[in-house]
């Protein structure tokens, strides 16, 4: 039997996951994978335009890079992003010949490394 308002070709089977979202608001969200985080206003604009995930880096308005440049900076980016209802992925600086600095950035919270 088909429920009223449900298309007959809509298939729900064993692989279908049902989430109880009663009392919640669920919206689709966009993902921006090349973000230059240069100001907090960027987050406000992202939210209002439907973005839910942003991936990138930068050290603020004085730089043009898309990486966070080191473990300490990545930590500060993570700390600054905690108050925003957005999923963040920060990129570390991957242009080092010393594996230790790359590993430290990843352990510090980087999603990946920008080369």
N, CA and C atoms as a LAMMPS dump frame, in Angstrom:
ITEM: TIMESTEP
0
ITEM: NUMBER OF ATOMS
345
ITEM: BOX BOUNDS ff ff ff
-5.0000000000000000e+02 5.0000000000000000e+02
-5.0000000000000000e+02 5.0000000000000000e+02
-5.0000000000000000e+02 5.0000000000000000e+02
ITEM: ATOMS id mol type element x y z
1 1 1 N 0.845 -1.185 0
2 1 2 C 0 0 0
3 1 3 C 0.887 1.243 0
4 2 1 N 0.412 2.274 -0.68
5 2 2 C 1.141 3.535 -0.777
6 2 3 C 0.423 4.579 0.066
7 3 1 N 1.189 5.302 0.884
8 3 2 C 0.602 6.359 1.707
9 3 3 C 0.163 7.52 0.837
10 4 1 N -0.855 8.236 1.273
11 4 2 C -1.303 9.428 0.562
12 4 3 C -0.17 10.437 0.477
13 5 1 N 0.056 10.986 -0.708
14 5 2 C 1.075 12 -0.917
15 5 3 C 2.466 11.456 -1.15
16 6 1 N 2.642 10.13 -1.125
17 6 2 C 3.95 9.526 -1.353
18 6 3 C 3.982 8.943 -2.754
19 7 1 N 5.006 9.267 -3.513
20 7 2 C 5.137 8.768 -4.886
21 7 3 C 5.294 7.249 -4.866
22 8 1 N 4.587 6.53 -5.749
23 8 2 C 4.641 5.066 -5.735
24 8 3 C 6.025 4.484 -6.014
25 9 1 N 6.919 5.246 -6.645
26 9 2 C 8.249 4.73 -6.941
27 9 3 C 9.268 5.044 -5.841
28 10 1 N 8.81 5.694 -4.789
29 10 2 C 9.695 5.964 -3.661
30 10 3 C 9.928 4.653 -2.916
31 11 1 N 11.17 4.23 -2.876
32 11 2 C 11.493 2.93 -2.291
33 11 3 C 12.106 3.117 -0.905
34 12 1 N 11.52 2.477 0.063
35 12 2 C 12.08 2.419 1.413
36 12 3 C 12.326 0.952 1.718
37 13 1 N 13.559 0.625 1.986
38 13 2 C 13.897 -0.765 2.24
39 13 3 C 14.78 -0.914 3.458
40 14 1 N 15.476 -2.043 3.514
41 14 2 C 16.335 -2.351 4.658
42 14 3 C 17.471 -1.347 4.818
43 15 1 N 17.902 -0.725 3.721
44 15 2 C 19.014 0.229 3.778
45 15 3 C 18.562 1.648 4.116
46 16 1 N 17.258 1.854 4.261
47 16 2 C 16.728 3.184 4.548
48 16 3 C 16.865 3.493 6.037
49 17 1 N 17.432 4.655 6.34
50 17 2 C 17.556 5.098 7.725
51 17 3 C 16.497 6.15 8
52 18 1 N 15.765 5.973 9.069
53 18 2 C 14.733 6.926 9.458
54 18 3 C 15.214 7.637 10.718
55 19 1 N 15.167 8.948 10.703
56 19 2 C 15.582 9.759 11.852
57 19 3 C 14.355 10.428 12.465
58 20 1 N 14.258 10.381 13.759
59 20 2 C 13.186 11.075 14.448
60 20 3 C 13.594 12.536 14.598
61 21 1 N 12.948 13.402 13.864
62 21 2 C 13.282 14.825 13.893
63 21 3 C 12.139 15.654 14.455
64 22 1 N 11.283 15.019 15.236
65 22 2 C 10.152 15.732 15.81
66 22 3 C 10.644 16.894 16.67
67 23 1 N 10.094 18.069 16.426
68 23 2 C 10.472 19.255 17.172
69 23 3 C 11.755 19.909 16.701
70 24 1 N 12.321 19.394 15.623
71 24 2 C 13.572 19.939 15.094
72 24 3 C 13.33 20.523 13.704
73 25 1 N 14.264 21.303 13.239
74 25 2 C 14.217 21.836 11.885
75 25 3 C 15.358 21.204 11.111
76 26 1 N 15.04 20.567 10.005
77 26 2 C 16.065 19.942 9.167
78 26 3 C 16.086 20.64 7.813
79 27 1 N 17.245 21.081 7.408
80 27 2 C 17.377 21.745 6.114
81 27 3 C 18.582 21.177 5.379
82 28 1 N 18.517 21.161 4.049
83 28 2 C 19.707 20.749 3.305
84 28 3 C 20.774 21.824 3.436
85 29 1 N 22.01 21.441 3.31
86 29 2 C 23.078 22.418 3.448
87 29 3 C 24.137 22.257 2.385
88 30 1 N 24.713 23.371 2.005
89 30 2 C 25.781 23.367 1.018
90 30 3 C 27.144 23.225 1.67
91 31 1 N 28.113 22.816 0.852
92 31 2 C 29.493 22.649 1.312
93 31 3 C 30.398 23.497 0.435
94 32 1 N 31.18 24.376 1.038
95 32 2 C 32.168 25.179 0.316
96 32 3 C 33.538 24.615 0.664
97 33 1 N 34.247 24.113 -0.343
98 33 2 C 35.526 23.435 -0.09
99 33 3 C 36.744 24.303 -0.398
100 34 1 N 36.544 25.599 -0.627
101 34 2 C 37.674 26.491 -0.901
102 34 3 C 37.4 27.844 -0.246
103 35 1 N 37.54 27.874 1.072
104 35 2 C 37.204 29.078 1.828
105 35 3 C 38.47 29.755 2.327
106 36 1 N 38.534 31.07 2.138
107 36 2 C 39.582 31.899 2.736
108 36 3 C 38.945 32.556 3.958
109 37 1 N 39.195 32.01 5.133
110 37 2 C 38.602 32.532 6.363
111 37 3 C 39.308 33.83 6.735
112 38 1 N 38.723 34.945 6.339
113 38 2 C 39.375 36.221 6.609
114 38 3 C 38.584 37.129 7.546
115 39 1 N 37.373 36.74 7.913
116 39 2 C 36.617 37.533 8.88
117 39 3 C 35.445 36.715 9.408
118 40 1 N 34.955 37.094 10.585
119 40 2 C 33.814 36.398 11.179
120 40 3 C 32.54 36.62 10.371
121 41 1 N 32.453 37.747 9.666
122 41 2 C 31.267 38.023 8.856
123 41 3 C 31.066 36.965 7.78
124 42 1 N 32.138 36.324 7.381
125 42 2 C 32.048 35.26 6.39
126 42 3 C 31.1 34.164 6.875
127 43 1 N 31.155 33.846 8.153
128 43 2 C 30.289 32.81 8.713
129 43 3 C 28.829 33.237 8.672
130 44 1 N 28.56 34.49 8.983
131 44 2 C 27.186 34.996 8.927
132 44 3 C 26.625 34.882 7.519
133 45 1 N 27.417 35.259 6.537
134 45 2 C 26.974 35.173 5.143
135 45 3 C 26.787 33.72 4.718
136 46 1 N 27.669 32.852 5.162
137 46 2 C 27.572 31.432 4.806
138 46 3 C 26.279 30.834 5.342
139 47 1 N 25.984 31.098 6.597
140 47 2 C 24.769 30.561 7.206
141 47 3 C 23.535 31.079 6.479
142 48 1 N 23.503 32.374 6.204
143 48 2 C 22.32 32.952 5.561
144 48 3 C 22.144 32.483 4.122
145 49 1 N 23.204 31.97 3.514
146 49 2 C 23.073 31.473 2.14
147 49 3 C 22.915 29.953 2.083
148 50 1 N 22.835 29.297 3.238
149 50 2 C 22.563 27.868 3.259
150 50 3 C 23.764 26.959 3.383
151 51 1 N 24.944 27.527 3.606
152 51 2 C 26.119 26.676 3.794
153 51 3 C 26.105 26.086 5.201
154 52 1 N 26.425 24.811 5.29
155 52 2 C 26.518 24.159 6.591
156 52 3 C 27.926 23.652 6.863
157 53 1 N 28.756 23.593 5.829
158 53 2 C 30.12 23.091 5.971
159 53 3 C 31.071 23.964 5.168
160 54 1 N 32.182 24.358 5.792
161 54 2 C 33.193 25.148 5.094
162 54 3 C 34.566 24.544 5.358
163 55 1 N 35.339 24.399 4.291
164 55 2 C 36.679 23.813 4.378
165 55 3 C 37.677 24.798 3.786
166 56 1 N 38.749 25.073 4.497
167 56 2 C 39.761 25.989 3.985
168 56 3 C 40.705 26.419 5.08
169 57 1 N 41.134 27.66 4.995
170 57 2 C 42.074 28.167 5.975
171 57 3 C 42.348 29.63 5.752
172 58 1 N 43.372 30.135 6.372
173 58 2 C 43.858 31.505 6.289
174 58 3 C 44.202 31.949 7.69
175 59 1 N 44.911 33.017 7.776
176 59 2 C 45.268 33.569 9.08
177 59 3 C 44.623 34.92 9.299
178 60 1 N 43.617 35.239 8.512
179 60 2 C 42.933 36.503 8.684
180 60 3 C 43.08 37.392 7.47
181 61 1 N 42.654 38.642 7.582
182 61 2 C 42.606 39.537 6.431
183 61 3 C 43.968 39.96 5.888
184 62 1 N 45.043 39.68 6.611
185 62 2 C 46.355 40.109 6.115
186 62 3 C 47.011 39.07 5.216
187 63 1 N 46.37 37.906 5.07
188 63 2 C 46.952 36.857 4.234
189 63 3 C 45.993 36.476 3.123
190 64 1 N 46.505 35.854 2.104
191 64 2 C 45.65 35.388 1.013
192 64 3 C 45.674 33.87 0.905
193 65 1 N 46.365 33.213 1.801
194 65 2 C 46.478 31.76 1.744
195 65 3 C 45.194 31.056 2.116
196 66 1 N 45.136 29.784 1.807
197 66 2 C 43.98 28.975 2.189
198 66 3 C 44.408 27.864 3.141
199 67 1 N 45.514 28.06 3.832
200 67 2 C 45.918 27.12 4.871
201 67 3 C 46.061 27.887 6.178
202 68 1 N 46.13 27.163 7.276
203 68 2 C 46.196 27.797 8.596
204 68 3 C 47.609 27.996 9.108
205 69 1 N 48.583 27.435 8.436
206 69 2 C 49.974 27.727 8.743
207 69 3 C 50.477 27.354 10.112
208 70 1 N 50.411 26.095 10.489
209 70 2 C 51.027 25.648 11.728
210 70 3 C 50.045 25.197 12.779
211 71 1 N 50.546 24.359 13.668
212 71 2 C 49.704 23.749 14.699
213 71 3 C 49.058 24.788 15.614
214 72 1 N 49.805 25.788 16.046
215 72 2 C 49.267 26.812 16.942
216 72 3 C 48.12 27.563 16.272
217 73 1 N 48.315 27.947 15.01
218 73 2 C 47.277 28.676 14.279
219 73 3 C 46.03 27.827 14.064
220 74 1 N 46.22 26.548 13.784
221 74 2 C 45.076 25.652 13.625
222 74 3 C 44.277 25.599 14.925
223 75 1 N 44.97 25.517 16.042
224 75 2 C 44.292 25.516 17.337
225 75 3 C 43.471 26.773 17.553
226 76 1 N 44.014 27.908 17.167
227 76 2 C 43.282 29.174 17.298
228 76 3 C 42.065 29.21 16.375
229 77 1 N 42.208 28.661 15.171
230 77 2 C 41.07 28.604 14.241
231 77 3 C 39.968 27.71 14.821
232 78 1 N 40.346 26.571 15.367
233 78 2 C 39.359 25.679 15.981
234 78 3 C 38.664 26.366 17.152
235 79 1 N 39.433 27.058 17.96
236 79 2 C 38.877 27.773 19.107
237 79 3 C 37.901 28.859 18.647
238 80 1 N 38.262 29.6 17.622
239 80 2 C 37.411 30.686 17.125
240 80 3 C 36.133 30.166 16.473
241 81 1 N 36.165 28.946 15.969
242 81 2 C 35.002 28.419 15.246
243 81 3 C 33.977 27.747 16.152
244 82 1 N 34.309 27.548 17.412
245 82 2 C 33.43 26.796 18.311
246 82 3 C 32.043 27.396 18.473
247 83 1 N 31.914 28.7 18.375
248 83 2 C 30.617 29.332 18.631
249 83 3 C 29.699 29.363 17.407
250 84 1 N 30.185 28.93 16.261
251 84 2 C 29.376 28.985 15.039
252 84 3 C 28.694 27.651 14.766
253 85 1 N 27.412 27.671 14.345
254 85 2 C 26.708 26.421 14.039
255 85 3 C 27.016 25.928 12.62
256 86 1 N 28.284 25.764 12.344
257 86 2 C 28.759 25.346 11.02
258 86 3 C 29.779 24.235 11.235
259 87 1 N 29.859 23.317 10.282
260 87 2 C 30.915 22.304 10.29
261 87 3 C 32.135 22.906 9.604
262 88 1 N 33.272 22.898 10.285
263 88 2 C 34.497 23.466 9.73
264 88 3 C 35.529 22.379 9.485
265 89 1 N 36.291 22.55 8.423
266 89 2 C 37.466 21.727 8.175
267 89 3 C 38.61 22.663 7.842
268 90 1 N 39.642 22.677 8.669
269 90 2 C 40.759 23.586 8.442
270 90 3 C 41.934 22.848 7.824
271 91 1 N 42.556 23.49 6.858
272 91 2 C 43.699 22.914 6.161
273 91 3 C 44.992 23.449 6.754
274 92 1 N 45.93 22.558 6.983
275 92 2 C 47.248 22.948 7.46
276 92 3 C 48.172 23.204 6.286
277 93 1 N 49.329 23.731 6.585
278 93 2 C 50.323 24.031 5.552
279 93 3 C 51.118 22.761 5.259
280 94 1 N 51.038 22.297 4.015
281 94 2 C 51.669 21.034 3.644
282 94 3 C 52.958 21.163 2.883
283 95 1 N 53.581 22.329 2.9
284 95 2 C 54.791 22.553 2.099
285 95 3 C 56.067 22.409 2.921
286 96 1 N 56.126 21.376 3.746
287 96 2 C 57.308 21.155 4.575
288 96 3 C 57.992 19.861 4.167
289 97 1 N 59.305 19.875 4.199
290 97 2 C 60.053 18.648 3.925
291 97 3 C 60.245 17.828 5.197
292 98 1 N 59.774 18.368 6.311
293 98 2 C 59.909 17.69 7.598
294 98 3 C 58.557 17.091 7.998
295 99 1 N 58.442 15.774 7.952
296 99 2 C 57.164 15.136 8.266
297 99 3 C 56.612 15.498 9.645
298 100 1 N 57.472 15.795 10.596
299 100 2 C 57.016 16.082 11.958
300 100 3 C 56.044 17.263 11.995
301 101 1 N 56.351 18.332 11.265
302 101 2 C 55.466 19.501 11.283
303 101 3 C 54.118 19.181 10.638
304 102 1 N 54.117 18.317 9.639
305 102 2 C 52.865 17.916 9.001
306 102 3 C 52.02 17.086 9.97
307 103 1 N 52.673 16.151 10.628
308 103 2 C 51.981 15.295 11.597
309 103 3 C 51.427 16.129 12.747
310 104 1 N 52.207 17.083 13.23
311 104 2 C 51.758 17.942 14.331
312 104 3 C 50.503 18.72 13.951
313 105 1 N 50.447 19.228 12.728
314 105 2 C 49.269 19.975 12.294
315 105 3 C 48.039 19.073 12.232
316 106 1 N 48.215 17.864 11.726
317 106 2 C 47.093 16.928 11.653
318 106 3 C 46.628 16.525 13.048
319 107 1 N 47.562 16.278 13.938
320 107 2 C 47.198 15.954 15.326
321 107 3 C 46.559 17.148 16.022
322 108 1 N 46.935 18.34 15.597
323 108 2 C 46.377 19.559 16.174
324 108 3 C 44.963 19.852 15.725
325 109 1 N 44.456 19.113 14.749
326 109 2 C 43.064 19.29 14.346
327 109 3 C 42.82 19.591 12.887
328 110 1 N 43.862 19.624 12.068
329 110 2 C 43.652 19.893 10.641
330 110 3 C 42.89 18.755 9.975
331 111 1 N 42.012 19.118 9.073
332 111 2 C 41.301 18.133 8.264
333 111 3 C 42.222 17.544 7.211
334 112 1 N 43.12 18.365 6.696
335 112 2 C 44.055 17.947 5.664
336 112 3 C 45.154 18.973 5.524
337 113 1 N 45.974 18.802 4.5
338 113 2 C 47.107 19.698 4.268
339 113 3 C 47.006 20.32 2.889
340 114 1 N 47.249 21.605 2.801
341 114 2 C 47.246 22.335 1.533
342 114 3 C 48.662 22.388 1.004
343 115 1 N 48.843 21.939 -0.225
344 115 2 C 50.175 21.934 -0.842
345 115 3 C 50.269 23.061 -1.85
